[in-house]
Amino acid sequence: MWSDIPNNVQHRWLEEDGHVSVLHNPSGFSNGNTFDYQGRQLSCEHGNRAWPAMSPTAPSHVADRYNGKRLNSPNDVVVHPGGAIYFTDPPYGILGDYEGHRASRS
C-alpha cells in the first residue's frame, strides 16, 4: 500500500494476482502509512491535518491537535510494540496546494 500524495489517492498491490488497485480516493493527501498490531491501517493525512485514518472501515481521525494547536502535516508514522504511535509533523503539506491545502502553521 502506498500514497500518491499530489493526486490524493492510495493504491495497493495484491500479491495473490500481482495487480494494483485504488484503495482510497480521496485519501486526505495521506502520507506515512503503516499498520498497528491489530491490523488496522494508519495513515497520516496532510489534507485533514490529522492522524491516523483507520480503515478499511469508515475513516476516523484520532488526533488533529496537540496542546490545543492544529497539527501541520502529519507524516511518517510508526507503531511501537507497546501500542504507542509516533509520527512527524512537518509543515510542507500546508505550504501549498500540491500535497495538501495551504494553511497557516500552528
C-alpha positions in Angstrom: 0.0 0.0 0.0 1.3 3.4 -0.9 0.1 7.0 -1.3 0.1 9.2 -4.4 0.1 12.4 -2.4 -0.4 15.0 -5.1 -3.3 13.0 -6.7 -4.9 12.4 -3.3 -5.1 8.6 -3.8 -3.8 5.5 -2.0 -3.0 2.4 -4.1 -2.4 -1.2 -3.1 -0.6 -4.2 -4.7 -2.2 -7.6 -4.3 0.3 -10.3 -4.0 -2.2 -13.0 -4.9 -2.5 -11.9 -8.5 0.0 -9.1 -8.8 -2.4 -6.3 -9.7 -2.6 -2.8 -8.4 -5.9 -1.2 -7.4 -7.1 2.0 -5.8 -7.5 1.6 -2.0 -8.8 5.1 -1.1 -9.8 8.0 -3.3 -9.7 10.6 -1.9 -7.1 9.8 0.7 -6.8 13.1 2.6 -3.5 13.6 0.9 -2.2 10.8 3.0 1.5 10.1 3.6 3.2 7.9 6.1 1.3 4.6 6.1 1.6 1.6 8.4 -0.5 -0.9 10.3 -1.0 -1.3 14.0 -0.8 -4.6 15.9 -4.5 -5.1 15.4 -4.0 -4.9 11.6 -5.7 -1.5 11.2 -4.3 0.8 8.6 -2.8 4.1 10.0 -2.3 6.9 7.5 -1.3 10.4 8.3 -3.3 13.0 6.3 -1.8 16.3 5.2 -5.2 17.4 3.8 -7.1 16.9 7.0 -4.1 17.8 9.2 -4.9 14.6 11.2 -3.6 11.2 12.0 -4.3 8.4 11.7 -7.2 7.4 9.5 -8.2 3.9 10.3 -9.5 1.7 7.6 -11.0 -0.3 5.8 -14.0 0.9 7.8 -15.0 4.5 7.6 -12.0 6.7 8.4 -11.9 8.1 11.9 -9.5 10.8 12.8 -7.7 10.1 16.1 -6.0 13.4 16.5 -5.8 16.8 14.8 -4.5 18.9 17.6 -1.7 18.9 20.2 -1.8 21.2 23.2 -4.8 23.0 21.5 -2.9 23.7 18.3 -3.7 22.3 14.9 -1.3 19.7 13.5 0.6 20.8 10.4 1.1 17.9 8.0 1.3 14.6 10.0 3.7 12.2 8.2 5.9 9.2 8.8 4.0 7.1 11.4 5.3 4.1 13.3 3.7 1.9 16.0 5.7 0.7 19.0 5.0 -2.9 20.1 3.7 -1.4 23.4 1.0 0.4 21.4 2.4 4.0 21.4 2.2 5.7 18.0 4.9 8.1 16.9 4.7 10.5 13.9 6.4 13.5 12.5 4.6 16.8 11.8 6.5 18.9 9.2 4.9 21.9 7.5 5.2 21.0 3.8 1.6 19.7 3.4 0.3 23.2 4.3 2.8 25.3 2.4 0.8 25.0 -0.8 -1.9 23.0 -2.5 0.3 20.3 -4.1 0.4 17.9 -1.1 -2.5 19.2 0.9 -4.1 22.6 1.4 -2.4 25.9 2.0 -2.8 27.0 5.6 -1.0 28.9 8.3 1.2 27.0 10.7 0.0 26.3 14.2 
